[in-house]
Amino acid sequence: MRARARVALAAAVPALLGMSGLGAAATATAASAARVACAARPTAAGYVRAENRRPGSTGWRYTARADTGLAAYADTTSARCGRTVRLMVSTRAPKATVTAWRMGYYGGAGARAVYTSRPFRTRSQPAAVIAPATRTPRARWSATTSIAIDGRFVPGSYLLKITDSRGGQAYVPLTVTDPASRSPLVLMSEPLTWTAYNLWGGISAYRSATRADVRAVVASLDRPYQSNHGMATYLTDEYPLVRLAEKRGLDVAYVTDLDVDASPQLLLRHRGVLLGAHAEYWTTRMRDGFDAARDAGVNIALFGANTAYWNVRMVPATTGSKRAFAIYREARRDPMTAVNPAASSIRFRDLPRARPEGKLFGQQYMGCPGGNADLVLTAPGWPLPAGTRAGTVLPMGVRREFDRVNADALPESAAVQILAGAAVRGCPRNAGRTFYANVAYYTARSGAGVFAAGSLGWVCHLYGTTCAYGGATAVRTRAVFTAATINLLSAMAVGPLGATHPSRATATAIPPRALTDGTSIISGDADDDGTESRPDGEGPAASWLPPADLTADVWSGIVQ
């Protein structure tokens, strides 16, 4: 997408997540405890199930009621056991502590504290330094403290929660990796996309804080994420998927997009790759790695939209080779175009050798950021719940950004199966036009299965009563999305989906007639009691989530 900014959450929010937790850090491993040796096989079979049997706590949630100017970032987005992570912290408070929370299910608590530091001295660090040529903000801060990643840090998805001595709280996302992991599934986090949208320092890759026509053409990771107290969109775009997979006890390895850029071949170590809601910014090496993985039989599940859209190029930075990237968006503005047009930081579909994302995912972004719509199951099949009827309406199943099947950008020799669709009207910049969204699935010649959810709303509908991209989550929408996600993850972990769930080409026009024949699918006319009858006599569709999960509202107070 060309112009959309994430709105930063106001610094003083009364109980973002409605839970107390300052005292919960005391249950974490003490900083003074002896270091724990790195395990030989930290992601051995069954590690997720064993880890989630440990007691968790809700202390990871945001509870601050003081604005101390607290912000922080790390010198890396991921680390493996044996490495040290440096934290740069700025606050008006004199001291702070940091607790490392491994995110998962943990009996519904959502995370486990694995480490808490001793109090360390803090100070207010300098304002952003902006490179005039590229309009790149950076936080040239000195290191405040460091964390040695040892055997206590079970590989996974982490939030480092910093709490200062005056009650301020901020977060730094971190992925702890196991480079030797052979877990059936691997989930890729998306710090490149978080960084592109990051307005800290007054300028993002989309706009400045004061002018929509001024933006950075090089984005730096050397700064805090401004939105959601440093969490960016982790809670919206990734955490519900992490929580679901870990509740099911599925062995998942965790990496970031920068890890895939550094070692694209790591995808070949797994049977399935999971993508969250919004991984818009990729490098060419990432795209090469995903294409190669699919062609080698590795399954891919994209639980989002507007993915692999911009081709970014990593550029040198004083703090490391993976700490900044170019995103000029227009070939004529990128100095690399004259030297190597294939490395130009433009849309993948506009490169000299066009690589539209539909060739990988079966569908692709078609515009209209900000649109929401009900989703209609036009030709339901696996992985949707067995017995789901065509015509079933999932209220507000499409959120904010969405993809559709494009007949001009389909995977070669693949039968693309369109499972669902939506007609989206009322887009902010195209009020008089109708756009279409799809949920699609295909199996490649290699046997790999590729699923594309087609909307940013899929992940945030998996947990909680509201979706942070706007509005309540309907019981039926959550139940169907959850069941389909479980079906996908469970089958992907076994092997190539083509052997067990081959796709069938949809024998309808694009978009399906059901979305163009005048049927009202946007008005929310379907009942929302989750009791839709099914022709096989199995009764109402049910969610496996317990009542506590159905009513918990993890999104309270979060603004995108």
Residue pairs with C-beta under 8 A, 6 or more apart in sequence:
1 280
1 306
1 309
1 365
1 367
1 369
1 401
2 329
3 206
3 207
3 212
3 369
4 197
4 206
4 369
4 370
4 401
5 197
5 199
5 204
5 206
5 207
6 197
6 199
6 227
6 232
6 233
6 560
7 227
7 559
7 560
8 199
8 226
8 227
8 559
9 16
9 227
9 228
9 229
9 557
9 558
9 559
10 559
11 67
11 69
12 65
12 66
12 67
13 62
13 64
13 557
14 65
14 557
15 62
15 63
15 65
15 556
15 557
16 61
16 62
16 63
16 229
16 556
16 557
16 558
17 61
17 62
17 63
17 554
17 556
17 557
18 61
18 553
18 556
18 557
19 58
19 59
19 61
19 63
20 58
20 59
20 63
21 57
21 58
21 59
21 60
21 61
21 63
22 59
22 63
22 163
23 59
24 57
24 58
24 59
24 60
24 113
25 59
25 97
25 99
25 113
25 116
25 161
25 163
26 116
27 55
27 57
27 59
27 113
28 99
28 100
28 113
28 114
28 115
28 116
29 113
29 114
29 115
29 116
29 152
30 116
31 115
31 116
31 117
31 118
32 118
35 148
35 150
35 151
36 150
36 151
36 152
37 150
37 151
38 81
38 82
38 150
38 151
39 81
39 151
41 180
42 81
42 151
42 154
42 155
42 178
42 181
43 155
43 178
43 181
43 182
43 183
43 251
43 253
45 251
46 249
46 251
47 154
47 155
47 183
47 251
48 104
48 245
48 246
48 249
48 250
48 251
48 252
49 249
49 251
51 102
51 104
51 112
51 154
51 156
51 246
52 104
52 105
52 106
52 107
52 246
52 247
52 249
54 106
54 112
55 106
55 107
55 109
55 112
56 104
56 105
56 106
56 107
56 108
56 109
56 110
56 111
56 112
57 106
57 109
57 111
57 112
57 113
58 109
58 110
58 111
59 99
59 101
59 111
59 113
59 161
60 99
60 101
60 103
60 110
60 111
60 113
60 159
60 161
61 110
62 169
62 171
62 229
62 557
63 169
64 163
64 167
64 168
64 169
64 229
65 167
66 166
66 167
66 168
67 168
68 91
68 92
68 93
68 164
68 166
68 167
68 168
69 90
69 91
69 92
69 124
69 168
70 89
70 90
70 91
70 93
70 96
70 162
70 164
70 168
70 169
70 170
71 89
71 90
71 91
71 170
71 200
71 224
71 230
72 87
72 88
72 89
72 90
72 144
72 160
72 162
72 170
72 171
72 172
72 224
72 230
73 87
73 88
73 139
73 141
73 172
73 221
73 222
73 223
73 224
73 225
73 230
74 85
74 86
74 87
74 88
74 160
74 172
74 174
75 85
75 86
75 87
75 88
75 143
75 319
75 320
76 83
76 85
76 174
77 173
77 174
77 175
77 189
77 191
77 221
77 256
77 258
78 174
78 175
78 176
78 177
78 189
78 255
78 256
78 258
78 259
79 85
79 149
79 174
79 175
79 176
79 177
80 149
80 155
80 176
80 177
80 178
80 179
81 149
81 150
81 151
81 153
81 155
81 176
81 178
82 149
82 150
83 149
84 146
84 147
84 148
84 149
85 146
85 147
85 149
85 174
86 143
86 145
86 146
87 98
87 143
87 144
87 145
87 146
87 147
87 160
87 162
87 172
88 125
88 139
88 141
88 142
88 143
88 144
89 96
89 122
89 125
89 141
89 144
89 145
89 162
90 122
90 123
90 124
90 125
90 139
90 141
91 122
91 123
91 124
91 164
91 166
91 168
92 124
92 166
93 122
93 164
93 165
93 166
93 168
94 121
94 122
94 123
94 165
95 119
95 120
95 121
95 122
95 164
95 165
96 119
96 120
96 122
96 144
96 162
96 163
96 164
96 165
97 116
97 117
97 118
97 119
97 120
97 162
97 163
98 116
98 117
98 145
98 147
98 160
98 161
98 162
98 163
99 113
99 115
99 116
99 117
99 160
99 161
99 163
100 113
100 114
100 115
100 116
100 147
100 153
100 158
100 160
100 161
100 174
101 111
101 112
101 113
101 114
101 158
101 159
101 160
101 161
102 111
102 112
102 114
102 153
102 154
102 156
102 157
102 158
102 176
103 110
103 111
103 156
103 157
103 158
103 159
103 239
103 242
103 243
104 110
104 111
104 112
104 156
104 157
104 242
104 243
104 246
104 247
105 243
105 246
105 247
106 112
108 546
108 548
108 549
108 552
110 243
110 554
111 159
114 152
114 153
114 154
115 147
115 152
115 153
117 145
117 147
119 165
120 144
120 145
121 144
122 144
122 164
125 139
125 141
125 142
126 139
126 140
126 141
128 137
128 138
128 139
128 200
128 201
128 202
128 223
129 137
129 138
129 139
129 140
130 136
130 137
130 138
130 201
130 202
130 203
131 138
131 218
134 216
134 217
134 218
135 203
135 208
135 214
135 215
135 216
135 217
135 218
136 203
136 216
136 217
136 218
136 219
136 220
136 324
137 200
137 201
137 202
137 203
137 216
137 220
137 223
138 201
138 220
138 222
138 223
139 200
139 201
139 222
139 223
139 224
140 222
147 160
149 176
153 176
154 176
155 176
155 177
155 178
155 181
155 253
155 254
156 175
156 176
156 242
156 254
157 173
157 175
157 187
157 189
157 238
157 239
157 242
157 254
158 173
158 174
158 175
158 176
159 171
159 172
159 173
159 174
159 231
159 234
160 171
160 172
160 173
160 174
161 169
161 170
161 171
162 169
162 170
162 171
162 172
163 169
169 229
170 224
170 229
170 230
171 228
171 229
171 230
171 231
172 224
172 230
173 189
173 191
173 194
173 225
173 230
173 231
173 232
173 234
175 189
175 254
175 255
175 256
175 259
176 254
177 253
177 254
177 255
177 259
178 253
179 263
179 266
181 253
181 269
181 270
182 269
182 270
183 251
183 252
183 253
183 270
184 250
184 251
184 270
184 271
184 272
184 492
184 493
184 494
185 245
185 250
185 251
185 252
185 253
185 270
185 271
185 272
185 273
185 274
185 489
185 492
185 493
186 252
186 253
186 254
186 255
186 266
186 267
186 269
186 270
186 272
186 273
186 274
187 238
187 241
187 242
187 245
187 252
187 253
187 254
187 255
187 273
187 274
187 275
187 276
188 255
188 256
188 257
188 259
188 260
188 273
188 274
188 275
188 276
188 279
189 234
189 238
189 254
189 255
189 256
189 257
189 276
190 237
190 238
190 256
190 257
190 275
190 276
190 278
190 279
190 280
190 281
191 221
191 232
191 256
191 257
191 258
192 257
192 258
192 279
192 281
192 282
192 283
192 312
192 325
193 257
193 278
193 279
193 280
193 281
194 225
194 232
194 233
194 234
195 205
195 219
195 220
195 221
195 225
195 281
195 325
196 204
196 205
196 206
196 219
196 280
196 281
196 310
196 312
196 327
197 204
197 205
197 206
197 227
197 232
197 233
198 204
198 219
198 223
198 225
198 226
198 227
198 232
199 207
199 209
199 226
199 227
200 223
200 224
200 225
200 226
201 223
202 208
202 209
202 210
203 209
203 214
203 215
203 216
204 215
204 216
204 219
205 215
205 216
205 217
205 219
205 327
206 215
207 213
207 214
207 215
208 214
208 215
216 327
217 326
217 327
217 328
217 329
217 333
217 334
218 315
218 324
218 325
218 326
218 327
219 324
219 325
219 327
220 317
220 323
220 324
221 322
221 323
221 324
222 317
222 319
222 323
222 324
224 230
225 231
225 232
227 233
227 559
227 560
228 234
228 235
228 558
228 559
233 277
233 278
233 468
233 560
235 468
235 554
235 555
235 558
236 277
236 459
236 460
236 467
236 468
236 469
236 555
236 558
236 560
237 276
237 277
237 278
237 304
237 456
237 459
237 460
238 276
238 277
238 459
239 463
239 554
240 459
240 460
240 462
240 463
240 464
240 554
241 274
241 276
241 303
241 459
241 462
241 485
242 252
243 462
243 463
244 462
244 463
244 482
244 485
244 486
244 489
245 252
245 274
245 489
246 252
248 486
248 489
248 490
250 489
250 490
250 493
251 493
252 274
253 269
253 270
255 266
257 279
257 281
257 282
257 283
257 286
258 322
259 266
260 266
260 267
260 285
260 286
260 289
260 290
261 283
261 285
261 286
261 314
261 322
262 322
264 285
264 286
264 288
264 289
264 290
264 292
265 289
265 292
266 289
267 273
267 289
267 290
267 292
267 293
267 298
268 292
268 293
268 296
268 298
270 298
271 298
271 299
271 492
271 493
271 494
271 495
271 496
272 298
272 299
272 300
272 301
272 489
272 492
272 493
273 290
273 293
273 298
273 299
273 300
273 301
274 301
274 303
274 489
275 300
275 301
275 302
275 303
275 304
275 307
276 303
276 304
276 459
277 303
277 304
277 305
277 456
277 457
277 458
277 459
277 460
278 304
278 305
278 306
278 307
278 401
278 456
279 304
279 307
279 308
280 306
280 307
280 308
280 309
280 310
281 309
281 310
281 312
281 325
281 327
282 307
282 308
282 309
282 310
282 311
282 312
282 348
283 311
283 312
283 313
283 314
283 325
284 311
284 313
284 342
284 343
286 308
287 308
287 311
287 348
287 355
287 360
290 300
290 308
290 360
291 360
293 300
293 448
294 300
294 360
294 444
294 446
294 448
294 450
295 444
295 445
295 446
295 448
296 446
296 448
297 446
297 447
297 448
297 495
297 496
298 448
298 496
299 448
299 449
299 450
299 492
299 496
299 497
300 360
300 361
300 448
300 449
300 450
300 451
301 450
301 451
301 488
301 489
301 492
302 361
302 450
302 451
302 452
302 453
303 453
303 458
303 459
303 485
304 453
304 455
304 456
304 458
304 459
305 365
305 401
305 402
305 403
305 437
305 452
305 453
305 454
305 455
305 456
306 365
306 401
306 402
306 403
306 456
307 357
307 361
307 365
307 403
308 348
308 357
308 360
308 361
309 347
309 348
309 357
309 365
310 327
310 329
310 345
310 346
310 347
310 348
311 344
311 345
311 346
311 347
311 348
311 351
311 355
312 325
312 326
312 327
312 345
313 325
313 326
313 336
313 343
313 344
313 345
314 321
314 322
314 324
314 325
314 326
315 324
315 325
315 326
316 324
317 323
317 324
325 345
326 334
326 336
326 345
327 345
328 334
328 344
328 345
328 346
329 345
329 346
329 347
330 346
331 337
331 341
331 344
331 346
331 350
334 344
334 345
334 346
336 343
336 344
336 345
337 344
341 351
341 352
342 351
342 352
342 353
344 351
348 354
348 355
348 356
348 357
349 355
349 356
349 357
349 364
349 409
356 364
356 406
356 408
356 409
357 364
357 365
357 403
357 409
358 364
358 405
358 406
358 409
358 410
358 411
359 409
359 410
359 411
359 412
360 411
360 450
361 403
361 440
361 450
361 452
362 405
362 410
362 411
362 414
362 416
362 440
362 441
362 442
362 450
362 452
363 403
363 404
363 405
363 406
363 416
363 438
363 440
363 452
363 454
364 403
364 404
364 406
364 409
365 401
365 402
365 403
366 402
366 403
366 404
366 406
366 435
366 436
367 427
367 430
367 435
368 401
368 402
368 424
368 427
368 429
368 430
368 433
368 435
369 400
369 401
369 427
369 428
370 400
370 401
370 427
370 428
370 429
371 398
371 400
371 401
371 402
371 424
371 425
371 426
371 427
371 428
371 435
372 396
372 398
372 399
372 400
372 424
372 457
372 469
372 470
372 471
373 396
373 397
373 398
373 422
373 423
373 424
373 425
373 437
373 521
373 522
374 393
374 394
374 395
374 396
374 397
374 398
374 422
374 521
374 522
374 523
374 524
374 526
375 393
375 394
375 396
375 397
375 398
375 420
375 421
375 422
375 437
375 439
375 455
375 477
376 391
376 392
376 393
376 394
376 420
376 421
376 422
376 514
376 515
376 519
376 521
377 384
377 388
377 389
377 390
377 391
377 392
377 393
377 394
377 419
377 420
377 480
378 390
378 391
378 418
378 419
378 420
378 421
378 506
378 508
378 512
378 514
378 515
379 390
379 417
379 418
379 419
379 420
379 506
379 508
379 512
380 388
380 389
380 390
380 392
380 419
380 420
381 417
381 419
381 441
381 504
382 441
382 487
382 501
383 441
383 451
383 484
383 485
383 487
383 488
383 491
383 501
384 419
384 420
384 480
384 483
384 484
384 487
385 479
385 480
385 483
385 484
385 487
385 541
386 536
386 538
387 534
387 535
387 536
387 538
388 480
388 534
388 541
389 532
389 534
389 535
390 514
391 514
392 476
392 480
392 532
393 521
393 525
393 526
394 420
394 474
394 476
394 477
394 480
394 481
395 474
395 476
395 477
395 524
395 526
395 528
396 457
396 467
396 471
396 472
396 473
396 474
396 477
396 524
397 420
397 422
397 455
397 457
397 458
397 461
397 477
397 481
398 422
398 424
398 437
398 454
398 455
398 457
399 455
399 456
399 457
399 460
399 461
399 467
399 469
399 470
399 471
400 455
400 456
400 457
400 469
400 470
400 560
401 455
401 456
402 422
402 424
402 435
402 437
402 454
402 455
402 456
403 437
403 438
403 452
403 454
403 455
404 421
404 435
404 436
404 437
404 438
404 454
404 510
404 511
405 416
405 418
405 438
405 440
405 510
406 510
407 510
410 416
411 442
411 444
411 450
413 445
414 442
414 443
414 444
414 445
414 503
415 442
415 443
415 502
415 503
415 504
415 505
416 440
416 441
416 442
416 503
416 505
416 506
417 440
417 441
417 442
417 503
417 504
417 505
417 506
418 438
418 439
418 440
418 506
418 508
418 510
418 512
419 438
419 439
419 440
419 441
420 438
420 439
420 454
421 436
421 437
421 438
421 439
421 511
421 512
421 514
421 515
422 436
422 437
422 438
422 515
422 521
422 522
423 434
423 435
423 436
423 511
423 515
423 516
423 521
423 522
424 434
424 435
424 436
424 437
424 522
425 433
425 434
425 435
425 522
427 433
427 435
436 510
436 511
436 515
437 454
437 455
438 452
438 454
438 511
439 452
439 453
439 454
440 451
440 452
440 454
441 449
441 450
441 451
441 452
441 503
442 449
442 450
442 503
443 449
443 450
443 496
443 497
443 498
443 501
443 502
443 503
444 450
444 498
446 496
446 498
447 496
447 497
447 498
447 499
448 496
448 497
448 498
449 491
449 492
449 496
449 497
449 498
449 501
449 503
451 488
453 459
456 469
457 467
457 469
458 481
458 485
460 467
460 468
460 469
460 473
460 555
461 467
461 473
461 477
461 478
461 481
462 478
462 481
462 482
462 485
463 545
463 549
463 552
463 554
464 473
464 552
464 553
464 554
464 555
465 472
465 473
465 550
465 551
465 552
465 553
465 555
466 472
466 473
466 553
466 555
466 556
467 473
467 555
468 555
468 558
468 559
468 560
469 560
474 528
474 530
475 528
475 529
475 530
475 543
475 550
476 526
476 528
476 529
476 530
476 532
476 541
478 543
478 545
478 550
479 530
479 541
479 542
479 543
480 541
482 543
482 544
482 545
483 541
483 543
483 544
486 544
491 497
491 500
491 501
494 500
506 512
515 521
530 540
530 541
530 543
531 540
532 540
532 541
533 539
533 540
534 540
534 541
543 550
